Amino acid sequence: MVLVGVSWAWATSTPLLGRLSAERRWLNFKNFAGELVPAPVRKSGDWGDALPWAWELLTDEGFLALMTTFGIATAAIILSGTLVLPLLPLASRRLARVDPFGLRAGKTNRAAGLVWKLSGPFVRFAFVLCRSLPEYLIAFLLISLLGLQVWPLVLALAIHNLGILGRLWGEVVENADDSAAMRAYAAGQGRVGVFATTTLPGVFNRFLIYFFYRWETCVKDATVLGMLGLLTLGKLIALSKGFFWDQMLFYVLLGGSVIVLGDLFSMALRRWLR
């Protein structure tokens, strides 16, 4: 509470917030709200004119930007999930050890013991490193190397989400019920087999929740990354800002509609699997 009070006092004392009077800020807000109304509607007063206007924006560049944004986000999250899944047994504190689940399966030489001792911390550190790198910065560097195309954005989002999915899915695996996995390992099944046949089926539904959650975030991040110059919704929003607020709102809502549809698909898929 003290920090909140100090931050608020400092923020309200800055000149940037004190230059405009309350009346001027209210006038700016009214002008901004008025410009959010589609331009044809502002001229004619008929909301029926909004549909042709929206269709023109969609068919002009909106649909192409939408599909580019959707493609970048989808490719990135699928790439992240594909890379994370085989690394989870190596990141698990219960599997990636000399004696998985505390059960020893014969003698283990020192080299193998050292490998299992280091593999878990190494993979978990890689997850931390990936999610600590801002995707915008990664995309900027990759564009400098590869040029302005979709792959720098896909790789940037994939690298960042590799770390996030690794953390989220890893926590699910760590908190999963180990009884079936312990029985399978005690019966002679290997680490990867135990993970694939007992742990993964039991937590797959929760994996999907995090997968689609990160996909939604990727859609929003792909929109922002488009401001680097690629034709995504972010570029159209940036070009509209300050001049065509109604078009900016249309592109924002267009991106939001994709996330809503993705969430509905996620719920239907999880219900079907359940």
C-alpha positions as CSV (number, residue, x, y, z in Angstrom):
1,M,0.0,0.0,0.0
2,V,2.9,2.4,0.8
3,L,4.5,1.7,-2.6
4,V,1.1,2.3,-4.3
5,G,0.7,5.6,-2.6
6,V,4.3,6.7,-3.4
7,S,3.9,5.7,-7.1
8,W,0.6,7.5,-7.4
9,A,2.0,10.6,-5.8
10,W,5.0,10.6,-8.1
11,A,2.9,10.0,-11.2
12,T,0.3,12.7,-10.4
13,S,3.2,15.2,-9.9
14,T,4.7,14.7,-13.3
15,P,4.2,17.6,-15.8
16,L,2.8,15.3,-18.4
17,L,-0.3,14.7,-16.4
18,G,-0.7,18.3,-15.3
19,R,-0.4,20.2,-18.7
20,L,-4.1,19.6,-19.7
21,S,-7.0,20.8,-17.7
22,A,-9.9,18.5,-16.8
23,E,-12.1,20.3,-19.3
24,R,-9.6,19.8,-22.1
25,R,-9.1,16.1,-21.3
26,W,-12.9,15.6,-21.4
27,L,-13.1,17.4,-24.7
28,N,-10.4,15.2,-26.1
29,F,-12.2,12.1,-24.9
30,K,-15.5,13.2,-26.5
31,N,-13.7,13.9,-29.8
32,F,-12.0,10.5,-29.7
33,A,-15.2,8.7,-28.9
34,G,-17.0,10.5,-31.7
35,E,-14.3,9.5,-34.2
36,L,-14.7,5.8,-33.2
37,V,-18.1,5.9,-35.1
38,P,-17.5,4.7,-38.7
39,A,-17.0,7.6,-41.1
40,P,-20.0,6.9,-43.3
41,V,-22.2,6.8,-40.3
42,R,-20.9,10.1,-39.0
43,K,-21.8,11.7,-42.4
44,S,-25.2,10.1,-42.9
45,G,-26.4,9.2,-39.4
46,D,-27.5,5.8,-40.8
47,W,-25.8,2.7,-39.2
48,G,-26.8,0.7,-42.2
49,D,-23.8,2.4,-44.0
50,A,-21.4,0.7,-41.5
51,L,-21.7,-2.8,-43.1
52,P,-20.4,-1.8,-46.6
53,W,-17.7,0.2,-44.9
54,A,-16.6,-2.7,-42.8
55,W,-16.7,-5.1,-45.8
56,E,-14.5,-2.8,-47.8
57,L,-11.9,-2.7,-45.0
58,L,-12.1,-6.5,-44.7
59,T,-11.6,-7.2,-48.4
60,D,-9.1,-4.5,-49.0
61,E,-6.3,-5.5,-46.6
62,G,-8.1,-6.6,-43.4
63,F,-8.6,-10.3,-44.3
64,L,-5.0,-10.7,-45.6
65,A,-3.6,-9.1,-42.4
66,L,-6.0,-11.2,-40.3
67,M,-4.8,-14.5,-41.9
68,T,-1.2,-13.4,-41.7
69,T,-1.6,-12.7,-38.0
70,F,-3.5,-16.0,-37.5
71,G,-0.8,-18.0,-39.4
72,I,2.1,-16.5,-37.5
73,A,0.5,-17.2,-34.1
74,T,-0.6,-20.7,-35.0
75,A,2.7,-21.7,-36.6
76,A,4.6,-20.3,-33.6
77,I,2.6,-22.1,-30.9
78,I,2.6,-25.4,-32.8
79,L,6.4,-25.1,-33.2
80,S,6.8,-24.3,-29.5
81,G,4.6,-27.2,-28.4
82,T,6.4,-29.6,-30.7
83,L,9.7,-28.7,-29.2
84,V,8.6,-28.6,-25.6
85,L,6.9,-32.0,-25.5
86,P,10.0,-34.2,-25.9
87,L,11.9,-32.0,-23.4
88,L,9.4,-32.5,-20.6
89,P,10.8,-35.9,-19.4
90,L,14.2,-34.3,-19.3
91,A,12.9,-31.3,-17.3
92,S,10.9,-33.4,-14.8
93,R,12.4,-33.6,-11.3
94,R,10.9,-37.0,-10.9
95,L,11.9,-38.6,-14.2
96,A,15.2,-36.8,-15.0
97,R,17.2,-38.4,-12.1
98,V,19.3,-41.5,-11.5
99,D,16.4,-43.1,-9.6
100,P,13.1,-42.0,-11.2
101,F,10.3,-41.7,-8.6
102,G,12.9,-42.8,-6.0
103,L,13.0,-46.3,-7.6
104,R,16.4,-47.7,-8.6
105,A,16.6,-50.0,-11.6
106,G,19.9,-51.7,-11.2
107,K,23.4,-50.2,-11.1
108,T,24.1,-46.8,-12.8
109,N,27.6,-45.7,-13.7
110,R,28.9,-42.3,-12.7
111,A,28.7,-40.8,-16.2
112,A,25.1,-41.7,-16.6
113,G,24.4,-40.4,-13.1
114,L,26.1,-37.1,-13.9
115,V,24.1,-36.7,-17.1
116,W,20.8,-37.2,-15.4
117,K,21.9,-34.9,-12.6
118,L,22.6,-32.1,-15.0
119,S,19.9,-32.6,-17.7
120,G,17.0,-31.4,-15.6
121,P,18.6,-28.1,-14.4
122,F,19.9,-27.5,-17.9
123,V,16.5,-27.9,-19.6
124,R,14.8,-25.9,-16.9
125,F,17.4,-23.1,-17.3
126,A,16.8,-23.1,-21.1
127,F,13.1,-22.6,-20.4
128,V,13.8,-19.7,-18.1
129,L,16.2,-18.1,-20.7
130,C,13.7,-18.4,-23.5
131,R,10.8,-16.8,-21.7
132,S,13.1,-14.0,-20.3
133,L,13.9,-12.8,-23.9
134,P,11.2,-10.4,-25.1
135,E,9.7,-11.6,-28.3
136,Y,9.7,-8.1,-29.8
137,L,13.5,-7.9,-29.3
138,I,14.0,-11.4,-30.8
139,A,11.9,-10.5,-33.8
140,F,13.8,-7.2,-34.3
141,L,17.1,-9.1,-34.3
142,L,15.9,-11.9,-36.6
143,I,14.5,-9.4,-39.1
144,S,17.9,-7.8,-39.2
145,L,19.4,-11.2,-40.1
146,L,16.6,-12.7,-42.3
147,G,14.8,-9.7,-43.7
148,L,11.2,-8.6,-43.3
149,Q,9.2,-11.8,-43.7
150,V,7.0,-14.0,-41.5
151,W,9.6,-16.4,-40.2
152,P,11.4,-13.9,-37.9
153,L,8.1,-13.3,-36.2
154,V,7.2,-17.0,-36.0
155,L,10.6,-17.9,-34.6
156,A,10.5,-15.0,-32.1
157,L,7.1,-16.1,-30.7
158,A,8.2,-19.8,-30.8
159,I,11.3,-19.1,-28.8
160,H,9.5,-17.0,-26.2
161,N,6.6,-19.5,-25.8
162,L,9.0,-22.4,-25.7
163,G,10.0,-21.1,-22.2
164,I,6.5,-20.3,-21.1
165,L,5.0,-23.6,-22.2
166,G,7.9,-25.4,-20.8
167,R,7.2,-23.8,-17.4
168,L,3.4,-24.3,-17.5
169,W,3.5,-27.9,-18.8
170,G,6.3,-28.7,-16.5
171,E,4.3,-27.6,-13.5
172,V,1.4,-29.8,-14.7
173,V,3.7,-32.8,-14.9
174,E,5.3,-32.1,-11.5
175,N,1.8,-32.0,-9.9
176,A,0.4,-35.0,-11.7
177,D,-0.5,-38.3,-9.9
178,D,2.5,-40.6,-10.2
179,S,0.9,-43.8,-9.0
180,A,0.4,-45.2,-12.5
181,A,3.8,-44.0,-13.7
182,M,5.5,-45.6,-10.7
183,R,3.9,-48.9,-11.4
184,A,4.8,-48.8,-15.1
185,Y,8.4,-47.9,-14.3
186,A,8.6,-50.6,-11.6
187,A,7.4,-53.1,-14.3
188,G,10.4,-52.3,-16.5
189,Q,9.1,-49.5,-18.7
190,G,11.6,-46.7,-19.6
191,R,11.4,-43.1,-18.7
192,V,10.0,-41.9,-22.1
193,G,7.6,-44.8,-22.3
194,V,6.3,-44.0,-18.8
195,F,5.8,-40.4,-19.7
196,A,4.1,-41.2,-23.0
197,T,1.7,-43.9,-21.8
198,T,0.8,-42.8,-18.2
199,T,1.7,-39.2,-17.5
200,L,0.9,-37.6,-20.8
201,P,-2.6,-39.0,-21.3
202,G,-3.6,-38.0,-17.7
203,V,-2.6,-34.4,-18.2
204,F,-3.3,-33.9,-21.9
205,N,-6.5,-32.0,-21.3
206,R,-4.7,-29.5,-19.1
207,F,-1.9,-29.2,-21.7
208,L,-4.6,-28.1,-24.2
209,I,-5.8,-25.4,-21.8
210,Y,-2.4,-23.8,-21.6
211,F,-1.7,-24.5,-25.3
212,F,-4.8,-22.5,-26.4
213,Y,-4.1,-19.8,-23.7
214,R,-0.7,-19.2,-25.2
215,W,-2.1,-19.3,-28.7
216,E,-4.5,-16.5,-27.8
217,T,-1.5,-14.5,-26.5
218,C,0.4,-15.3,-29.7
219,V,-2.4,-13.8,-31.7
220,K,-2.1,-10.6,-29.7
221,D,1.7,-10.6,-29.8
222,A,1.7,-11.2,-33.6
223,T,-0.6,-8.2,-33.9
224,V,1.9,-6.1,-32.0
225,L,4.9,-7.5,-33.9
226,G,3.3,-6.5,-37.1
227,M,4.2,-2.9,-36.2
228,L,7.8,-3.8,-37.2
229,G,6.5,-3.5,-40.8
230,L,4.9,-6.8,-41.8
231,L,1.3,-6.8,-43.0
232,T,-0.5,-8.0,-39.9
233,L,-3.3,-6.4,-38.0
234,G,-0.7,-4.5,-36.0
235,K,0.5,-2.6,-39.1
236,L,-3.0,-1.6,-40.0
237,I,-3.7,-0.5,-36.5
238,A,-0.5,1.5,-36.4
239,L,-1.3,3.2,-39.8
240,S,-4.8,4.0,-38.6
241,K,-3.8,5.5,-35.2
242,G,-4.2,9.2,-35.0
243,F,-6.0,9.5,-38.3
244,F,-8.7,6.9,-38.7
245,W,-9.8,5.9,-35.2
246,D,-12.8,4.1,-36.5
247,Q,-10.7,1.9,-38.8
248,M,-8.3,1.2,-35.9
249,L,-11.2,0.0,-33.7
250,F,-12.4,-2.2,-36.6
251,Y,-9.0,-3.9,-36.8
252,V,-8.8,-4.3,-33.1
253,L,-12.2,-6.0,-33.0
254,L,-11.3,-8.1,-35.9
255,G,-8.3,-9.5,-34.0
256,G,-10.5,-10.0,-30.9
257,S,-13.0,-12.0,-33.0
258,V,-10.2,-14.6,-33.8
259,I,-9.4,-15.0,-30.1
260,V,-13.1,-15.5,-29.3
261,L,-13.5,-18.2,-32.0
262,G,-10.3,-19.9,-30.8
263,D,-11.5,-20.0,-27.2
264,L,-14.8,-21.5,-28.4
265,F,-12.9,-24.2,-30.4
266,S,-10.7,-24.9,-27.3
267,M,-13.7,-25.4,-25.1
268,A,-15.4,-27.7,-27.6
269,L,-12.2,-29.8,-28.1
270,R,-11.6,-30.2,-24.4
271,R,-15.2,-31.2,-23.8
272,W,-15.0,-33.8,-26.6
273,L,-11.7,-35.2,-25.2
274,R,-13.1,-35.3,-21.7
